[in-house]
Each structure stands twice: as C-alpha cells, then as structure tokens.
Amino acid sequence: MAKYSDLADVLRSRIEMGLYQEGQRLPSLRILSAEYGVSLGTVQQAYRVLEEEGLAAPLPKSGHFVSRKQSLNLLPRMREIEKHPLDILEWDEIYKVTASTPDKDVLQLGRGMPRVDTPTLQPLMRSLSHEAKRWQKDGLNYENIKGNFDLRSQVSRTLIDSGCQVDPDEIIITAGCQEALMCSIRAICNQGDIVAVESPSFHGAIQTLKVCGVKVIEVPTDPLTGIELESLELIAEKWPIRAVLVNPNCNNPLGYVMPDDRKKILVDLSKRFGFSIIEDDTYGDLTFRYPRPKAIKSQDTEGKIILCGSFSKTLAPGLRVGWIVPGRIYDKVLHTKYISSGATATANQRAIAEFMGKGKYQIHLRRMRAHYKSNRDIMTCWISEYFNARVRVSRPEGGYFLWVELPDGVSAYELSDKLIQKKIQIATGKIFSSTGKYENCIRINYGGILDERVELAIKTIGNLTVEMNISELVR
C-alpha cells in the first residue's frame, strides 16, 4: 500500500476516534512529514484522500481542518414534468442580478463570476498588454469572421480532452457562450418551435430562447445525473421537439456531471425523435476530477450536436470570447453570427491564443479546480452549520455554484430584498426557470476568497432563513 494511504488511514482513525474534533485544525504538512518520515507531497496526497471522503477541508493559508459533520444529506428535489410547452416569463429578476453596477461594498454571491485575482492570470494580462504594443493599429482592425486561426487551433487541441476531434476550420469564435447559444438556436429553430431544457436551467440560455420566440418545455432534472431521460422521452413522444438544450458537465446551477451512459441515451433519443442537441460546455474544464468528463459531442456521428463553450467562466468574463462547433449547420451559424455581431474582438482573441499556446491555460485550470473544490467543501460546511436542517443542497462536481433549496414557504425573493439591505447579493431560484419555479431556492457563488466576510454573510443568510421559516410556520 502507498505511503500516503497508510498516513490517510492513521489520520482517518484519529478523526473517527475523536482524537481530532470537528472543526479542529489538523497537523501541518511539515509536522506530519517529520513525524512519519515522508515527503510533503505524500502528506498532501493523504489530505486529498480525506478531502474526497469529506473528513477534512483545507482553509486557505490556515491548513486543514476536520470537516463539520454533514447534516446536508438531502439533495434538491426534482419538479414535476410539464404538461405542455410554455412561453418564457422571467426577466425583471435577472436584470436585478446581472445589470447591477459592481460595488465593492456589496458582497456578490449571486453573479456567475470566476475568481480573477489569481496569479495564474498574470501571464494573460501580460499577453493583453503585449498585443496592444505589438499589433498597434492592426489590433484594432476586424478579425476573420470565423475567428483568429491561432485561437481556433488552441481550442481544437483543448477539445481533445473532452473526447472531440475537431478541426480548427470547424470552429467559430463568438462573443462569449451567450452568442454561441443564440447563433445555434436561430440557426435551428423557427418562431413557435419547441425546445426542451433542464429544470432548473441557466437563465441566460432561457432568455436567449425567449428572444428567439420559441416555446420551452422544462424537463425534470436529477441533481446528480442530469436531465431525466424518461421524462424527455415522454415529452418527445407527445410534442415535436426541435432541440434539447443541455449543460451536462459541471451544470449551472446544480453542478452535476451527467454520466456517460446517460449521455449516450440522450444521443440515441435525438436520433430516434430527430431533434438537435445544443450542448453548453462552459464549465466542463472546471470539473474537480481528471481527466475531465467527455462532451456529448464526442458521440456525434451525424453532425447534429452543436457544442458551445467560453473562456468567460474559466478565465475572465470581461474577455467576452467563446466558441461554437456547429456541425452540419456551420454555414447557417456563420451567417447568423455575421448579422448578430460580426467579428469578435481581435486583441482578446490573440492574447488568449498566446496564453494557451504557452501552456498557461492548463496551469490556470489546475489551480482553479483545486481552489473551487476546496471552497465547495468549506461553503458546504458553513451552510451545514448556519442553516436550518431542512435545507437541501446540491453536490457539485465542478464549477463554483451551490444550489440551495430553502424550506417550503420561504420566499427567496423576499430573502434577497432583506440581504441587499445588508450589502449581500444572491441569485434567486426563479430566474433559473422559464415559468418562475423555484421560489424557495437560491444559487450561491463560492468561487472567490472565502474570508471572514463571506462566512458572516452565509451566517446572515442562514439566520434570516430560519427567522422567515419560523414566521411562515406560525402564520
């Protein structure tokens, strides 16, 4: 047995016997290295084993701590299957979250923001500066409508990890994943067509469908395995589904990774019923396990699966650079992009291509995966301590969101208003539904630095939730 496994066994037994108490700091890497005569790397591997088992959690710059006992064993509930397609309603709530001006006094736990103050992004900043000096006026000109060739080549290489063999000329660079989704939907759907989506689903995708004039039918979604294929089959038998829009890897907002066997069943259903699959892989590179999960596109044999992605969530949202692999509707998508925005920003594309070409993208991803995984464990512990036991919480396998289902009767909208007064912003569950479901759900971003201010905010959210729940019970 490996040395790190032996050391993990020792630490595990000490925790189980109560020698290390819940919330107590565990011995440092150096102390354990000296005590057991092993390398620092061996100790780190032992702690990773305990992290995977939920027994220990790292706190930045403070070491490892015994995880608080997990009372959050309940997962969010799936909603009932829709009886018929519906028009899309929500927008005002989304505007409140996405259109708010950044304010350093407001703790942003509701935005879909990655951590951008990390040293691994410094080479990208240098590349941006370098491009400004190197290209001068040329960098202000239009890029090829398909996108910078060097960047398309780098995306092509990166897609190999997701199981996709894609030529650079099969890729189109877009202004973020939002435009990629927009171009896909417009190229596939006509006004009044029906598109099936996960429930809950990314609010940006829902609003894109709204603008395109299509009707949506929400499919119940398992918080561990993704869109419920049995329900989708029933829907497809009853309604002429034009497309299914899914976010199967590190889903936003639930965080699950759809198992490969279920991805295959979805592909088989698409062939049987003739609908297209639009796959949003924005968070796929942020999965906590390695190698990263395969894309549904990797099983495409007919060119009917459209794969969309972005650097907005892995690098920085302000770059506004995404990509799309349109398959057999390439020409339609390219034309749609032409009338939508034209060419994507030149300098940003070149800077990202240089960043990736020097191997810095993979280094950044490794750092961020570890950071987000650690933060997930810490945030889950805080919610376990400060929230009512009746709360249900997702178990993300990647990305940086927790989906929290509050007790029945607790209004996330009312909770949000109370929190804004305390300079805390969250995302309410209603915006993740086309018809305003999830009134008692919230999404919390754990991607930043989890300091005392964030812990106090989680405690505040928990206390308000308990107060609101008590008020609802005594009515």
Wavefront OBJ file of the C-alpha trace (Angstrom):
o trace
v 0.000 0.000 0.000
v 1.238 3.502 -0.828
v 2.671 5.628 1.977
v 0.007 8.290 1.564
v -2.723 5.640 2.004
v -1.131 4.466 5.256
v -0.950 8.029 6.532
v -4.561 8.688 5.474
v -5.624 5.569 7.432
v -3.901 6.888 10.560
v -5.482 10.309 10.318
v -8.903 8.826 9.495
v -8.834 6.575 12.562
v -7.833 9.502 14.788
v -10.749 11.553 13.488
v -13.208 8.669 13.919
v -11.984 8.040 17.484
v -12.471 11.705 18.324
v -8.796 12.487 18.876
v -9.256 15.285 16.342
v -12.541 17.081 16.994
v -14.924 18.550 14.468
v -13.634 21.954 13.304
v -10.199 21.369 14.877
v -7.054 22.164 12.927
v -5.132 19.086 11.803
v -1.322 18.805 11.982
v 0.588 20.815 9.375
v 2.268 19.251 6.365
v 5.719 19.812 7.845
v 4.849 18.302 11.223
v 3.409 15.138 9.667
v 6.319 14.931 7.234
v 8.811 14.987 10.103
v 6.734 12.701 12.373
v 6.286 9.914 9.794
v 9.446 10.432 7.756
v 7.609 11.034 4.478
v 7.720 13.795 1.881
v 5.480 16.853 1.887
v 3.912 15.512 -1.310
v 2.943 12.284 0.466
v 1.235 14.250 3.235
v -0.588 16.356 0.644
v -1.858 13.204 -1.064
v -3.056 11.828 2.279
v -5.008 15.002 2.924
v -6.527 14.815 -0.563
v -7.872 11.358 0.342
v -9.503 12.793 3.484
v -10.926 15.683 1.445
v -12.502 13.228 -1.010
v -14.059 11.362 1.930
v -15.432 14.580 3.403
v -13.389 14.197 6.600
v -11.110 17.206 6.131
v -11.287 20.565 4.386
v -8.440 22.995 3.600
v -8.751 26.635 4.577
v -6.530 28.966 2.525
v -3.348 29.962 4.388
v -4.586 28.181 7.546
v -4.085 24.465 6.925
v -6.523 21.555 7.084
v -9.444 21.231 9.494
v -11.720 18.369 10.490
v -14.903 18.865 8.480
v -18.028 19.705 10.412
v -20.496 16.838 10.441
v -22.584 16.984 7.336
v -26.249 17.434 8.117
v -26.920 18.394 4.498
v -27.602 14.899 3.197
v -30.739 15.941 1.330
v -30.438 16.895 -2.308
v -32.707 19.418 -4.041
v -35.978 17.909 -5.237
v -36.932 17.368 -8.863
v -40.062 19.148 -10.029
v -42.972 17.520 -11.840
v -42.978 17.069 -15.596
v -44.532 19.894 -17.615
v -47.871 19.144 -19.267
v -47.271 21.393 -22.278
v -44.804 23.949 -23.705
v -44.965 27.450 -22.220
v -43.934 30.995 -23.045
v -40.957 32.375 -21.100
v -41.783 34.887 -18.391
v -38.896 35.925 -16.149
v -36.677 38.917 -16.895
v -37.003 41.576 -14.170
v -35.287 39.372 -11.563
v -32.466 38.549 -13.959
v -31.947 42.229 -14.650
v -31.594 42.872 -10.905
v -28.723 40.378 -10.710
v -26.905 40.929 -13.989
v -27.337 44.660 -14.567
v -26.252 45.818 -11.128
v -23.152 48.005 -11.161
v -20.215 46.353 -9.362
v -19.951 47.798 -5.856
v -17.085 46.878 -3.536
v -19.425 47.368 -0.582
v -21.809 44.682 -1.876
v -20.718 41.061 -1.497
v -21.526 39.469 -4.865
v -22.636 35.895 -4.179
v -25.212 35.886 -6.967
v -23.137 36.622 -10.063
v -21.638 33.964 -12.340
v -18.118 35.257 -11.764
v -14.927 33.161 -11.606
v -12.050 34.218 -9.420
v -9.979 36.713 -11.420
v -7.443 37.878 -8.798
v -5.260 34.799 -9.125
v -1.540 34.822 -10.057
v -2.161 32.284 -12.823
v -3.890 35.022 -14.849
v -0.888 37.348 -14.771
v 0.557 35.854 -17.986
v -2.778 36.589 -19.688
v -2.609 40.207 -18.549
v 0.918 40.417 -19.991
v -0.335 38.914 -23.251
v -3.066 41.542 -23.461
v -0.514 44.282 -22.859
v 1.858 42.697 -25.346
v -0.843 42.541 -28.015
v -1.643 46.227 -27.546
v 2.002 47.147 -28.163
v 2.796 44.564 -30.794
v -0.137 44.976 -33.126
v -0.792 48.677 -32.634
v -3.332 49.685 -35.326
v -3.610 46.133 -36.667
v -5.076 45.008 -33.357
v -7.910 47.492 -33.850
v -8.921 46.010 -37.193
v -11.578 43.361 -37.827
v -10.535 39.749 -37.274
v -11.710 36.965 -39.597
v -15.460 36.412 -39.091
v -14.676 32.777 -38.151
v -12.210 33.954 -35.523
v -8.452 34.090 -35.097
v -6.879 30.931 -36.565
v -4.340 30.515 -33.737
v -7.128 30.629 -31.159
v -9.257 28.169 -33.119
v -6.233 25.859 -33.239
v -5.791 26.091 -29.465
v -9.488 25.391 -28.863
v -9.195 22.402 -31.204
v -6.335 20.996 -29.112
v -8.181 21.615 -25.847
v -11.296 19.819 -27.118
v -9.302 16.585 -27.361
v -9.619 16.310 -23.561
v -13.414 16.253 -23.970
v -13.188 13.416 -26.486
v -13.778 15.607 -29.543
v -11.603 15.506 -32.667
v -12.407 18.876 -34.249
v -10.509 20.688 -36.986
v -9.853 24.426 -36.407
v -11.930 25.195 -39.516
v -14.954 23.556 -37.841
v -14.835 26.122 -35.010
v -16.278 29.640 -34.941
v -15.151 32.142 -32.295
v -18.024 34.077 -30.704
v -18.577 36.912 -28.247
v -18.961 34.544 -25.295
v -21.109 31.434 -24.957
v -24.257 33.561 -24.941
v -23.727 34.438 -28.594
v -22.835 30.823 -29.370
v -26.183 29.710 -27.938
v -28.011 32.495 -29.733
v -26.492 31.570 -33.102
v -27.285 27.881 -32.525
v -30.920 28.470 -31.661
v -31.509 30.905 -34.513
v -29.909 28.523 -36.992
v -32.034 25.576 -35.844
v -35.366 27.000 -34.712
v -38.205 28.994 -36.175
v -40.563 31.126 -34.132
v -43.006 28.943 -32.225
v -40.773 25.840 -32.238
v -40.426 23.854 -29.012
v -37.108 23.456 -27.179
v -36.667 21.199 -24.141
v -34.397 22.411 -21.331
v -33.194 21.171 -17.977
v -35.049 22.388 -14.903
v -33.515 24.408 -13.303
v -31.551 25.832 -16.229
v -29.078 28.668 -16.879
v -31.069 31.904 -17.031
v -29.052 33.273 -19.949
v -29.982 30.293 -22.107
v -33.650 30.655 -21.162
v -33.687 34.330 -22.101
v -31.933 33.552 -25.375
v -34.794 31.196 -26.198
v -37.244 33.954 -25.269
v -35.658 36.407 -27.703
v -35.765 33.793 -30.464
v -39.520 33.408 -29.986
v -39.541 29.692 -29.188
v -41.617 27.874 -26.605
v -39.930 25.998 -23.791
v -40.796 22.804 -22.007
v -38.848 22.152 -18.810
v -37.715 18.602 -18.135
v -37.282 17.387 -14.524
v -33.577 17.184 -13.727
v -31.827 14.936 -11.231
v -29.266 16.870 -9.118
v -26.722 14.055 -9.560
v -27.273 12.668 -13.065
v -28.896 15.484 -15.033
v -31.916 15.753 -17.296
v -34.409 12.937 -16.640
v -34.347 10.997 -19.889
v -37.527 9.060 -19.159
v -39.471 12.317 -18.903
v -37.768 13.680 -22.022
v -38.848 10.580 -23.933
v -42.472 11.055 -22.849
v -42.319 14.716 -23.893
v -40.775 13.885 -27.281
v -43.496 11.310 -27.933
v -46.156 13.954 -27.344
v -44.593 17.139 -28.723
v -42.475 17.938 -31.828
v -39.263 18.855 -30.006
v -36.967 20.842 -32.274
v -33.946 20.836 -29.965
v -32.779 19.941 -26.467
v -30.502 22.437 -24.733
v -28.332 20.865 -22.028
v -25.405 21.822 -19.792
v -24.218 18.299 -18.837
v -20.720 18.882 -17.435
v -20.478 20.927 -14.206
v -24.020 22.113 -14.739
v -25.104 25.641 -13.883
v -26.758 25.826 -11.353
v -26.756 22.230 -9.978
v -23.098 21.327 -10.594
v -23.626 17.686 -11.634
v -21.740 15.768 -14.323
v -24.065 13.667 -16.465
v -22.840 10.031 -16.588
v -21.535 8.814 -19.957
v -24.173 6.097 -20.293
v -26.945 8.671 -19.917
v -25.250 10.927 -22.452
v -25.399 8.034 -24.918
v -29.100 7.510 -24.229
v -29.712 11.206 -24.923
v -27.894 10.876 -28.257
v -29.985 7.806 -29.090
v -33.174 9.729 -28.273
v -32.086 12.563 -30.553
v -31.674 10.109 -33.422
v -34.995 8.442 -32.696
v -37.030 11.653 -32.492
v -34.973 13.806 -34.853
v -34.179 16.698 -32.515
v -30.855 18.510 -32.322
v -28.741 18.718 -29.164
v -27.254 22.067 -28.160
v -24.535 21.354 -25.605
v -23.311 24.140 -23.334
v -19.844 23.093 -22.112
v -18.905 26.409 -20.491
v -17.873 24.818 -17.176
v -16.631 21.445 -18.462
v -12.945 22.318 -17.958
v -13.625 23.099 -14.286
v -14.589 19.588 -13.212
v -12.926 18.502 -9.959
v -11.811 15.149 -11.366
v -9.237 14.418 -14.024
v -9.434 13.611 -16.842
v -12.384 15.916 -17.406
v -15.681 14.294 -18.494
v -16.417 13.672 -22.138
v -18.671 16.019 -24.059
v -21.867 14.672 -25.588
v -20.418 15.961 -28.865
v -17.793 13.196 -28.639
v -20.569 10.707 -29.523
v -21.785 12.699 -32.526
v -21.774 10.752 -35.784
v -24.275 12.859 -37.737
v -23.154 16.438 -37.051
v -26.410 17.188 -35.196
v -24.838 18.041 -31.842
v -23.812 21.688 -31.518
v -21.073 22.262 -28.933
v -20.721 25.689 -27.303
v -18.124 26.950 -24.844
v -16.494 30.049 -23.431
v -13.484 31.478 -21.659
v -15.743 33.765 -19.605
v -16.077 31.275 -16.740
v -12.633 29.660 -16.872
v -10.604 32.861 -17.386
v -12.499 36.146 -17.073
v -15.977 37.330 -18.135
v -14.733 40.678 -19.409
v -12.873 38.987 -22.274
v -16.181 38.081 -23.983
v -14.658 35.286 -26.030
v -16.421 31.988 -26.642
v -16.640 29.388 -29.393
v -19.006 27.052 -31.188
v -18.675 23.797 -33.137
v -21.846 23.931 -35.260
v -21.525 20.636 -37.127
v -23.612 20.451 -40.268
v -25.281 23.831 -39.699
v -21.913 25.611 -39.900
v -22.907 27.929 -42.752
v -26.158 28.956 -41.047
v -24.388 29.680 -37.780
v -21.659 31.691 -39.515
v -24.281 33.801 -41.294
v -26.196 34.280 -38.045
v -23.020 35.464 -36.332
v -22.348 37.865 -39.193
v -25.726 39.587 -38.761
v -25.537 39.336 -34.955
v -22.153 40.869 -34.096
v -19.710 40.413 -36.938
v -16.150 39.564 -35.957
v -15.180 39.030 -32.319
v -12.699 41.402 -30.630
v -9.264 40.944 -32.204
v -6.799 41.699 -29.389
v -8.572 39.492 -26.834
v -8.519 36.515 -29.199
v -4.814 36.894 -29.875
v -3.970 37.287 -26.199
v -5.898 34.145 -25.221
v -4.264 32.216 -28.072
v -0.803 33.239 -26.827
v -1.759 32.392 -23.224
v -2.898 28.914 -24.288
v -0.001 28.375 -26.671
v 2.476 28.833 -23.822
v 0.724 26.179 -21.731
v -0.597 28.702 -19.204
v -4.267 27.762 -19.644
v -3.825 24.241 -18.265
v -1.749 25.548 -15.357
v -4.525 28.016 -14.549
v -7.201 25.304 -14.767
v -5.341 23.021 -12.353
v -5.036 25.857 -9.839
v -8.695 26.832 -10.164
v -10.032 23.282 -9.906
v -8.256 22.813 -6.595
v -9.376 26.230 -5.370
v -13.037 25.742 -6.275
v -13.144 22.207 -4.863
v -11.731 23.416 -1.547
v -14.195 26.302 -1.490
v -17.107 23.970 -2.208
v -16.252 21.918 0.880
v -15.833 24.979 3.083
v -19.051 26.618 1.896
v -20.985 23.391 2.383
v -19.675 23.189 5.949
v -20.764 26.763 6.643
v -24.247 26.131 5.279
v -24.459 22.964 7.367
v -23.654 24.962 10.490
v -25.684 28.116 9.916
v -28.770 26.959 8.012
v -31.872 25.077 9.135
v -31.537 21.296 8.851
v -34.482 21.243 6.418
v -32.359 22.945 3.761
v -31.403 20.861 0.699
v -28.070 21.492 -1.047
v -26.535 20.336 -4.337
v -23.258 18.393 -4.532
v -21.377 19.991 -7.415
v -18.679 18.007 -9.185
v -17.162 21.132 -10.690
v -17.594 24.854 -11.186
v -18.352 27.271 -8.362
v -22.091 27.249 -7.600
v -24.215 25.762 -4.840
v -27.947 25.365 -5.399
v -29.787 25.669 -2.088
v -33.440 24.685 -1.644
v -34.853 26.529 1.367
v -37.776 25.236 3.472
v -41.182 25.399 1.785
v -42.814 28.768 2.231
v -39.563 30.740 2.469
v -39.515 33.281 -0.352
v -36.090 33.652 -1.975
v -37.312 36.945 -3.470
v -38.115 38.328 -0.014
v -34.858 36.930 1.338
v -32.934 38.649 -1.470
v -34.508 42.025 -0.642
v -33.555 41.656 3.019
v -29.985 40.715 2.088
v -29.482 43.629 -0.297
v -30.133 45.934 2.643
v -27.209 44.170 4.342
v -24.981 44.543 1.239
v -25.226 40.862 0.276
v -26.372 39.736 -3.171
v -27.650 36.264 -4.085
v -29.365 34.796 -7.153
v -32.998 33.798 -6.636
v -34.205 30.465 -7.978
v -36.998 31.918 -10.130
v -34.582 33.181 -12.773
v -33.491 29.599 -13.489
v -36.949 28.646 -14.705
v -38.908 29.770 -17.744
v -42.105 29.905 -15.684
v -40.974 31.198 -12.308
v -40.499 27.940 -10.409
v -38.024 27.571 -7.524
v -39.413 30.425 -5.442
v -37.737 28.916 -2.368
v -34.331 28.281 -3.990
v -31.144 30.333 -4.275
v -27.803 29.981 -6.051
v -24.634 30.929 -4.205
v -21.225 31.523 -5.812
v -18.301 30.126 -3.786
v -15.608 30.982 -6.331
v -13.883 33.895 -4.590
v -11.762 34.106 -1.461
v -13.730 32.639 1.436
v -12.744 35.023 4.212
v -14.496 36.096 7.413
v -16.740 38.474 5.487
v -18.104 35.642 3.351
v -18.618 33.366 6.368
v -20.510 36.155 8.132
v -22.655 36.589 5.009
v -23.526 32.869 4.961
v -24.371 33.071 8.648
v -26.605 36.073 7.929
v -28.381 34.237 5.097
v -28.881 31.233 7.366
v -30.226 33.294 10.259
v -32.685 35.137 8.015
v -33.817 31.836 6.503
v -34.516 30.402 9.957
v -36.406 33.558 11.002
v -38.508 33.532 7.827
v -39.232 29.831 8.213
v -40.431 30.333 11.814
v -42.629 33.236 10.709
v -44.167 31.061 7.994
v -44.855 28.198 10.413
v -46.677 30.357 12.966
v -48.970 32.044 10.409
l 1 2 3 4 5 6 7 8 9 10 11 12 13 14 15 16 17 18 19 20 21 22 23 24 25 26 27 28 29 30 31 32 33 34 35 36 37 38 39 40 41 42 43 44 45 46 47 48 49 50 51 52 53 54 55 56 57 58 59 60 61 62 63 64 65 66 67 68 69 70 71 72 73 74 75 76 77 78 79 80 81 82 83 84 85 86 87 88 89 90 91 92 93 94 95 96 97 98 99 100 101 102 103 104 105 106 107 108 109 110 111 112 113 114 115 116 117 118 119 120 121 122 123 124 125 126 127 128 129 130 131 132 133 134 135 136 137 138 139 140 141 142 143 144 145 146 147 148 149 150 151 152 153 154 155 156 157 158 159 160 161 162 163 164 165 166 167 168 169 170 171 172 173 174 175 176 177 178 179 180 181 182 183 184 185 186 187 188 189 190 191 192 193 194 195 196 197 198 199 200 201 202 203 204 205 206 207 208 209 210 211 212 213 214 215 216 217 218 219 220 221 222 223 224 225 226 227 228 229 230 231 232 233 234 235 236 237 238 239 240 241 242 243 244 245 246 247 248 249 250 251 252 253 254 255 256 257 258 259 260 261 262 263 264 265 266 267 268 269 270 271 272 273 274 275 276 277 278 279 280 281 282 283 284 285 286 287 288 289 290 291 292 293 294 295 296 297 298 299 300 301 302 303 304 305 306 307 308 309 310 311 312 313 314 315 316 317 318 319 320 321 322 323 324 325 326 327 328 329 330 331 332 333 334 335 336 337 338 339 340 341 342 343 344 345 346 347 348 349 350 351 352 353 354 355 356 357 358 359 360 361 362 363 364 365 366 367 368 369 370 371 372 373 374 375 376 377 378 379 380 381 382 383 384 385 386 387 388 389 390 391 392 393 394 395 396 397 398 399 400 401 402 403 404 405 406 407 408 409 410 411 412 413 414 415 416 417 418 419 420 421 422 423 424 425 426 427 428 429 430 431 432 433 434 435 436 437 438 439 440 441 442 443 444 445 446 447 448 449 450 451 452 453 454 455 456 457 458 459 460 461 462 463 464 465 466 467 468 469 470 471 472 473 474 475
